[in-house]
């Protein structure tokens, strides 16, 4: 049934894409801001800020996880609810919907429009964007977060697992910044997201390598991943860059400040033609996962 639920959710995601109205995660984002308003303290008390952030995480995640658990125990609703929730947690089609306009704008030579579309999916400054690098890095990292980690936690812990993962990942996206406001308040959200993504990120990195240039992907993962500041994005992007035989990382400007990030990958600098290749790498990895889950399911029932 787990295999069937995953296949149906992936198909729904590809056919329907993200809901354009009343997406549950949008509502969760609003609720998160409300909780943050109530709990955030401007006092320079690091311990208090951390505890308040931890309390906020518990308030926002545990009730939904409990609802998911009880719904999964109701036989009549389990199948429908599992497919629906997993569909809402997977973002395969969303990658294409966000990146395809960038590709089309570049084909038409409209660099400014391509920068605008790219700025929707990355946090670096629009004016200094290296469009291919920024979009490919986003595709590789979001492939891990929005597809493979969600599937992994659904397999491991069912409906409650994928709900906890997706909400935790959303909180990390909202609170997991090393800024004055979130350094301690968002620390628990950032750390729990690192823990939940640790294994899925490495399975994703392996998948990218296997469906691309295997030798280069594994080599870049081994030699370059540890240089990246994120313990999970490093393996994913290093393996992805190697698998595509391109270079990522390097200089990027965030909020007016230049950051010289470690260089990832080999051979040529990422170019316009590599953006569709990155999308295909994610899709091929998803097909590999579905094939692997099918084989494992078959063996377990043999």
N, C-alpha and C positions, 0 to 999 in steps of 0.2 A: 504493500500500500504506500510506503514511503516513496518508492520509485515512481509510482503512478501519480502521487501528489506533486512531486517535483516536476515531472514531465508536463502535467496539466498546468501548473503555475508558470512554467517557462513559456508554454504555448500562449497562455492568456497574456502574459507580459508582452510577448512579441506581437500578438494580434491587436491588443488594446492600448498598449503603452501605459504611461502613468495617467491616472485620473486627472483631468484638467481642472476639475472643481471638487472641493471638499475632500482633498486627499487627507487621510488620517494623520500623516506626518506633519502636514501644515498645521492642523489643529493641535498636535502635540507640541509643535514649536511655539505656538501662542501660549499654551499652558506652561511651557518651560520658562518663557519670559515672565509670566505672572509669578511663578514660584521663585524665580531669581529676584524679582522685585521685593518679595516678602522676606527672603532669607539673606540676601547679600548685605554685608556690613562694610561700611567705609572705614571702620576702625582698622588700624594697622596691627591687628592681632592675627598672626598667621595661623595659629592653632584654631581660633574661632572660625576663621574663613574656611579652613579645610573641613572642619566639622559641619559647618553650614552647607558646604558643597556636597559632602557625603549624605547629609540629611535630605538635601534636594534630590539627589540621585535616587535614594530609597523611595521618596514620596512619588517621584515621577515614573519609576520603573516597576517596582514591586506590585502595585495594584493591577497593572495591565498584565503582568506575568501570571498573577493568580487567576485573573479572568480567563486568560488563555489556557491555563491548566484545567480549570473547571469545565470550560467549553470542550476541551479535548477528551474529557471523561464522558461526555454525552454522545453516545454512539450515533444517534440520528444526525447530530450537527457536526460531528468531528470531521468528516470528509469534506463537506462544503466549506466549513470554517478554516480548515487547514490549507486548502487550496487557495482560498481567497486571501488569507493573511500572508501566505508565502508569495503570492502574486504581488501583493502590495510592498513586500520587502525586497523583491528582486528588481534590479534596474538595468537589465540588458538592453531593452529597446530604448530606454532613456539615453544611454550612451550615444546611440545612433541619432536620436532626435536632437541632441545638443551639439554633436560634432558635425553632422552632415551639412548644416548651414555654413559652417566654417569652410568646409571643403568646397562647397558651391561658390562661396564668395571669392575664394582664392582662384578658382577656375575662371571666374569672370574678371580677375585682376583688381577686385575691390578690396584692397588691403585694409582700409579703414573699417569697412563693415566686418571683415574677418576678425580684426582686433576686437571690435565690439562684441561679436559672438563669443570669442575666446574669453573675454573678460567675464562672461556669465558663468564660466565653469572653473575659473582659477582666481586666486586672490591677489596676484601680482599686478603691478601698475600697467594699465592699458597702453600708455604711450610707448613703453619700452618692451612690449611683449615680443618674444620670439615665438611666433604663432605655432609652427610645427612642434617645437619642443614642449611648449606649454600644453597644447592640446593632447599630445601623445602621453605626456606624463600624467595628465588627468585621466585619460582613458585607461592606462595601465593600473593606476592606483585605485580608481573607482571600480574597475573590473573586480579587483580583490574585495573591496569593501561592500559593493552593492550587489554582487552576484555570488561569488564563491564562499565568502564568509557566511552569508545568509543560508546558503544550501548546506554548508558544513554543520552549522548549529541546528538546523532543522533535522538533519540526519542523527546528530549526537543526542539532542535533547527535545526533539519534537517541537510542537507549537510553542510551549513556554520558552524554549531555547532560542528560537528565531526571534521571538518578540523581545526578549531580554537583549539579544545582540543588536537588533535594529534600533531600539530605543537608546541603548548605550552608545552606539555609533553616532546617532543624531545628537546626543548630549555632548559627545566629544567634539563634534563639528561646531557646536554653539559655545561650549565652555572650555574646550581644550587648548587654549592659547597661552603662551608665555608672556602675557601682558600684565601690567600692574593690577588690573581688575581680576583677571582669571588665574594668575599664577598659582594661588593657593585655593581659591574657591573652586576652580575647575580641575584641580590636580587629581582628585579621585576619579572623575569622569574620564580624564585622559589615561590614567593608569589602568583602569578596568578595561578600557577599549584596547589598550596594548595587549593585555592578557588574553582577551577574547579573540583578537586577531592573530595571535602568535602562530598557532598551528595553521589556520587557513591561509595566512600570507605565504607561508613556506610551501604549502601545497599548490598555491597559485603560481609562485615562482617556478616550481618544478613543472607545472603544466605549460607555462609560457615557453620554457626551455624545450620541452618535449615536442611541442607543435611548431617550433621555429628552428633556428640553428642551435641544435642541442649542445654542441661543444662550446660555442661562444656564450650561450645563455648560462650554462653551468659555470664556466670560467669567470664570467663577470659577476655572477652571484657570489662565488667563493672569494674573489679578490676585492670586489668593490662595495658590496652591500654594507659592510661594517663601517664604512666611511660616512654613510648617510646618517643624519641626526635622528631619523625615525627608525626604530628597531624592526618595524614591519614593512614600511614603504621601501626601505633599502633593498631587501631581497627581491621584492616584487618589481621595482623599477630597474634594478641592475640586471636581473634575469630577462626582463622584457626588452631592455635595450640591446642586450647581447643576442637574444633570439632574433631581433629584427636587424642586427648588424648596423646599428646607428649609435650616435653619441647623444646623450641627454645630460642634464645638469648644467653646471657652469653658472655664469652671472645671471641674476634676476633681481628686479627691483620690487620691493614690497613696501607700500606706504611711504615712498620717497627714499627708502634706504636700500642700497645695493647689498646683495648677499652673494658671495662667491661660493657656490655650492660645489661639492665634489662632482667630478665628471664621471659619468656612467656610460658603459657600452664601449664599442669598438668601431673602427672604420670611419664612415662618413658622418658629417653632421646631419641631424634630422632635417628632412625637407618636406615640402608640400605633399609629395607622392607617398611619403611614409605614414601619413595620417590614416588613410584607409587600411593600410597594412596593419596598423595597431588595432583597429577595430576588428579586422579579420582574425588577428591573433587571439583576441578575447573570445570571439565566437568559436574558433577552433578549440580553444581550451574548454569552453562550455560543453561542446560536443564530446570532447575527451572525458570530461567528468560524467556526463550522462552514460557514455559507453562503459566507463569503469564501474559506475554504480549498478548498471544492468548486469555486468559480469559478476560482481560481488554478490548481488541478489540471487542470481542464478546458482552460484556455487553454494550459497547458504541454504538453498532449498533443494539441492541435489541429494 
